[in-house]
């Protein structure tokens, strides 16, 4: 006779496979528009910074939605919360598919994001709820494989679609996510849920704060930033006064959690450049059409998919610090190479991206595993939601900033080893990012030295 633990493990193994498929589609949707931003810019006579809102607005809503779904998952059945999110994701895809203007397409992306934000909740909660701590790294590695597969298939599928049809048909692929709903309804267990009222006011204040700050940073508007900071102050007051706050203030007194989130934010702000700037580099400097851009980015994504589970197992066996150092080394190497050899053949660019994509995948596993183990069970949903939200905020800000920087004219490369006349602005950006990564490594070393984990795990 099967025990409860055995049934849970069996359900977890099935769920993690469904989750891989879900994350693949979600990753494809998030990245699919990056290779066609230049084409959309020309079609609607908009700047890259303006059309980049197809990515940054998606990220903004995704960020706020992630922590909201995480909070809801602590209070309601996860299967119900997820079903609503996936249905909303499909509705947004239909809106985008039927769009005839840029603003309608942007609306579709926003609705898509409002639903897709449920996916990070299950991506963290399934490994935490269905796998023992000593196996959690491997489970998170499987999640990373799903993200990497989406990164591999996304550019290829996007390239094929835009080569035979209009870019609006990119909204069609995410509709496949509807196929996963029956399986989640079947295998997700009815976990006990917390009682009490949901702090909608706190959630709305958080959403306003995030939205205003992100818009202010990406558009260079000080008034929006000030408004966002004021909303953040009101949010802080609210969670300290409410009987059932949206986020318990005590969670940020957890040093392991807070420091881990800080490190992750810095790393993700740098890492998003791999997925946003690379297509622009290949389009502007190497004059590649969208479908060739997709194929250039495929090898790195495939490498991430093949090595993702190995990274998770390494975290379980050697500790998160080992994976952290490997990931940091790979990312720094990637940015140095991209800065130095910006004008070389796209074949070399594809090779350089191997280091970056695998490094970013390993970093996601290391940080997610360490941070999830720093939280008590009753705070995992909202805590990991907040972790994801802050990462998505910095990614959205970075995307907007990179879009603006890519439009700046550079007189020459700051990298003395780069003698190519073209692509100086990209070389300079990558050089700065490499330097920032070295600073993060030094900061980590000063804080932790040679301790066995990035953030010491409980138990």
VEXLOMI-571276 format. One line per 4 residues: number of its first residue (from 1); their letters; for each residue z, x, y of C-alpha. Coordinates in steps of 0.05 Angstrom, whole numbers, plus 5000, padded with zeros to 4 digits. Layout:
BEGIN
NUM) A) Z/X/Y  ...
This chain:
BEGIN
1) XXXX) 5000/5000/5000  4981/5026/5069  5037/5041/5117  5036/5023/5190
5) XXXX) 5024/5096/5208  4966/5101/5159  4934/5038/5187  4942/5064/5257
9) XXXX) 4910/5130/5239  4852/5094/5204  4841/5050/5265  4845/5112/5309
13) XXXX) 4790/5148/5270  4744/5088/5277  4761/5077/5350  4749/5150/5368
17) XXXX) 4678/5144/5341  4665/5080/5381  4695/5115/5441  4646/5173/5433
21) XXXX) 4588/5124/5438  4620/5089/5498  4632/5155/5534  4561/5176/5519
25) XXXX) 4532/5115/5553  4582/5120/5610  4566/5193/5622  4492/5178/5620
29) XXXX) 4501/5124/5672  4542/5168/5718  4494/5226/5716  4426/5192/5708
33) XXXX) 4411/5184/5782  4423/5256/5801  4354/5279/5780  4319/5224/5820
37) XXXX) 4357/5230/5885  4299/5269/5918  4250/5214/5897  4296/5158/5922
41) XXXX) 4305/5197/5987  4229/5199/5998  4218/5126/5978  4269/5098/6027
45) XXXX) 4262/5153/6080  4335/5172/6074  4370/5239/6073  4399/5269/6010
49) XXXX) 4469/5258/6039  4453/5183/6047  4423/5171/5978  4479/5212/5947
53) XXXX) 4521/5149/5957  4490/5125/5892  4535/5178/5861  4593/5183/5910
57) XXXX) 4604/5107/5918  4603/5102/5842  4656/5156/5839  4698/5125/5894
61) XXXX) 4704/5057/5860  4711/5091/5793  4770/5130/5819  4808/5070/5845
65) XXXX) 4790/5028/5785  4813/5081/5736  4886/5079/5757  4883/5003/5764
69) XXXX) 4858/4994/5693  4910/5045/5670  4965/5003/5702  4936/4939/5673
73) XXXX) 4933/4971/5604  5009/4982/5608  5020/4907/5622  4964/4871/5585
77) XXXX) 4928/4877/5519  4882/4937/5522  4827/4900/5485  4826/4845/5538
81) XXXX) 4827/4893/5597  4771/4934/5565  4728/4873/5550  4730/4851/5623
85) XXXX) 4712/4921/5646  4652/4929/5599  4625/4860/5617  4629/4878/5691
89) XXXX) 4593/4943/5676  4536/4904/5645  4532/4855/5704  4525/4914/5752
93) XXXX) 4469/4942/5709  4431/4876/5714  4439/4875/5789  4411/4945/5795
97) XXXX) 4354/4929/5747  4333/4870/5791  4341/4907/5857  4284/4916/5906
101) XXXX) 4320/4954/5962  4365/5015/5965  4425/4973/5986  4416/4925/5927
105) XXXX) 4413/4985/5880  4476/5012/5913  4510/4945/5902  4491/4948/5828
109) XXXX) 4520/5018/5823  4585/4993/5856  4593/4935/5807  4575/4981/5750
113) XXXX) 4630/5028/5771  4681/4972/5779  4672/4957/5705  4661/5028/5679
117) XXXX) 4728/5049/5708  4760/5016/5647  4730/5070/5602  4775/5129/5624
121) XXXX) 4835/5085/5608  4814/5079/5535  4790/5152/5534  4861/5175/5546
125) XXXX) 4902/5119/5515  4867/5118/5447  4883/5192/5432  4954/5183/5458
129) XXXX) 4970/5118/5422  4933/5130/5356  4941/5205/5344  5002/5250/5335
133) XXXX) 5012/5304/5389  4991/5359/5341  4923/5324/5329  4913/5299/5400
137) XXXX) 4872/5359/5422  4820/5347/5368  4816/5273/5388  4807/5292/5461
141) XXXX) 4754/5341/5438  4716/5283/5406  4720/5248/5474  4692/5310/5506
145) XXXX) 4635/5309/5456  4618/5239/5478  4616/5261/5551  4574/5321/5533
149) XXXX) 4525/5280/5492  4517/5235/5552  4504/5296/5594  4452/5320/5543
153) XXXX) 4417/5254/5533  4423/5228/5604  4374/5277/5636  4324/5270/5578
157) XXXX) 4327/5194/5577  4324/5191/5652  4265/5239/5654  4228/5197/5601
161) XXXX) 4242/5133/5638  4220/5157/5707  4157/5189/5677  4132/5121/5652
165) XXXX) 4169/5071/5696  4205/5061/5762  4273/5094/5770  4306/5025/5773
169) XXXX) 4298/5022/5697  4353/5073/5693  4399/5013/5700  4375/4987/5633
173) XXXX) 4407/5038/5586  4480/5021/5602  4469/4950/5576  4476/4980/5506
177) XXXX) 4551/4983/5521  4555/4909/5503  4547/4930/5430  4616/4963/5430
181) XXXX) 4657/4902/5451  4662/4869/5382  4687/4935/5351  4740/4945/5405
185) XXXX) 4762/4873/5395  4769/4886/5320  4803/4954/5318  4847/4957/5380
189) XXXX) 4917/4935/5360  4959/4885/5398  5008/4934/5428  5072/4906/5461
193) XXXX) 5061/4899/5536  5110/4909/5593  5139/4849/5629  5143/4838/5704
197) XXXX) 5097/4824/5763  5036/4866/5778  5040/4901/5845  4973/4879/5874
201) XXXX) 4993/4898/5945  5009/4969/5924  4942/4973/5887  4904/4947/5947
205) XXXX) 4938/4997/5994  4920/5053/5946  4848/5030/5943  4843/5027/6019
209) XXXX) 4873/5096/6026  4826/5126/5976  4764/5092/6004  4778/5110/6076
213) XXXX) 4795/5183/6062  4734/5192/6017  4687/5159/6068  4717/5200/6124
217) XXXX) 4710/5266/6088  4639/5254/6063  4615/5228/6131  4656/5274/6176
221) XXXX) 4693/5216/6209  4763/5233/6233  4780/5160/6247  4768/5140/6174
225) XXXX) 4811/5198/6151  4867/5177/6198  4862/5105/6173  4865/5130/6101
229) XXXX) 4927/5171/6115  4961/5112/6148  4944/5069/6087  4973/5124/6043
233) XXXX) 5037/5123/6083  5041/5047/6074  5028/5056/6000  5086/5106/5995
237) XXXX) 5132/5057/6032  5110/5001/5986  5122/5037/5920  5191/5058/5944
241) XXXX) 5211/4988/5964  5179/4945/5909  5220/4924/5849  5159/4935/5804
245) XXXX) 5117/4986/5841  5045/5001/5826  5065/5073/5813  5136/5095/5802
249) XXXX) 5154/5149/5853  5195/5186/5801  5132/5203/5763  5115/5255/5816
253) XXXX) 5182/5288/5807  5156/5311/5740  5137/5383/5756  5094/5392/5695
257) XXXX) 5054/5330/5711  5047/5343/5786  5027/5416/5779  4977/5400/5724
261) XXXX) 4944/5347/5767  4939/5396/5826  4905/5449/5783  4858/5397/5753
265) XXXX) 4838/5370/5821  4818/5438/5846  4778/5454/5784  4741/5388/5781
269) XXXX) 4722/5392/5854  4687/5457/5838  4658/5435/5771  4622/5373/5797
273) XXXX) 4573/5421/5831  4543/5436/5763  4518/5364/5756  4501/5350/5829
277) XXXX) 4474/5415/5858  4435/5439/5798  4382/5384/5801  4374/5396/5876
281) XXXX) 4366/5470/5864  4313/5458/5811  4276/5408/5855  4277/5445/5921
285) XXXX) 4274/5518/5901  4236/5514/5836  4194/5452/5854  4206/5418/5787
289) XXXX) 4192/5344/5778  4249/5300/5752  4230/5301/5679  4229/5377/5677
293) XXXX) 4295/5380/5714  4324/5337/5658  4299/5383/5604  4326/5445/5639
297) XXXX) 4396/5415/5640  4394/5392/5567  4412/5458/5531  4478/5465/5568
301) XXXX) 4498/5393/5553  4480/5402/5479  4523/5465/5476  4581/5426/5505
305) XXXX) 4572/5371/5453  4569/5421/5396  4630/5461/5418  4673/5404/5446
309) XXXX) 4711/5389/5382  4721/5464/5370  4753/5468/5438  4801/5412/5421
313) XXXX) 4820/5445/5355  4832/5510/5392  4879/5474/5440  4918/5446/5380
317) XXXX) 4921/5513/5345  4929/5565/5401  4956/5522/5458  4925/5495/5521
321) XXXX) 4932/5562/5559  4884/5596/5511  4831/5543/5523  4846/5544/5598
325) XXXX) 4832/5619/5604  4768/5615/5563  4744/5556/5605  4760/5591/5670
329) XXXX) 4723/5654/5649  4661/5615/5629  4660/5576/5695  4669/5637/5738
333) XXXX) 4613/5673/5701  4567/5614/5710  4576/5610/5786  4568/5685/5795
337) XXXX) 4503/5684/5756  4476/5623/5794  4493/5656/5860  4461/5722/5841
341) XXXX) 4398/5697/5807  4384/5632/5845  4309/5644/5850  4297/5665/5778
345) XXXX) 4258/5624/5727  4288/5555/5709  4296/5583/5638  4350/5630/5665
349) XXXX) 4382/5573/5704  4386/5534/5639  4420/5593/5606  4470/5602/5663
353) XXXX) 4489/5528/5659  4509/5539/5586  4570/5577/5610  4588/5525/5663
357) XXXX) 4581/5462/5622  4619/5489/5562  4673/5516/5608  4680/5449/5644
361) XXXX) 4684/5412/5577  4739/5459/5552  4776/5452/5617  4776/5376/5612
365) XXXX) 4806/5381/5542  4859/5432/5561  4883/5394/5623  4881/5324/5592
369) XXXX) 4919/5347/5531  4973/5383/5571  4983/5328/5622  4985/5272/5571
373) XXXX) 5041/5308/5535  5081/5316/5599  5090/5240/5608  5137/5192/5573
377) XXXX) 5102/5137/5533  5115/5082/5583  5081/5121/5639  5020/5147/5601
381) XXXX) 4973/5090/5623  4985/5094/5698  5000/5169/5696  4934/5186/5663
385) XXXX) 4900/5135/5707  4927/5170/5769  4906/5236/5739  4835/5210/5729
389) XXXX) 4834/5176/5797  4852/5239/5835  4800/5278/5797  4747/5227/5813
393) XXXX) 4767/5225/5886  4757/5300/5892  4691/5295/5855  4668/5241/5902
397) XXXX) 4689/5281/5963  4656/5344/5934  4592/5306/5919  4587/5282/5991
401) XXXX) 4603/5352/6018  4553/5385/5972  4500/5335/5994  4512/5353/6067
405) XXXX) 4514/5428/6053  4449/5424/6014  4414/5398/6078  4438/5459/6118
409) XXXX) 4389/5515/6132  4414/5584/6111  4386/5648/6142  4401/5689/6081
413) XXXX) 4446/5698/6020  4517/5723/6028  4511/5752/5958  4485/5823/5968
417) XXXX) 4457/5824/5897  4413/5764/5912  4348/5786/5943  4308/5722/5933
421) XXXX) 4285/5691/5999  4289/5620/5973  4351/5581/5957  4399/5620/6001
425) XXXX) 4442/5558/6015  4452/5547/5940  4468/5620/5929  4521/5617/5984
429) XXXX) 4553/5554/5956  4556/5582/5886  4586/5647/5912  4642/5609/5949
433) XXXX) 4655/5567/5886  4662/5630/5844  4712/5658/5894  4752/5593/5893
437) XXXX) 4755/5596/5817  4783/5666/5819  4836/5642/5869  4856/5585/5821
441) XXXX) 4863/5636/5764  4907/5680/5808  4949/5619/5828  4957/5601/5754
445) XXXX) 4978/5671/5736  5029/5675/5792  5059/5608/5771  5058/5616/5695
449) XXXX) 5045/5689/5678  5031/5691/5603  5068/5629/5583  5037/5595/5522
453) XXXX) 5013/5531/5556  4983/5512/5622  5037/5460/5628  5091/5465/5575
457) XXX) 5085/5406/5528  5146/5366/5507  5171/5382/5438
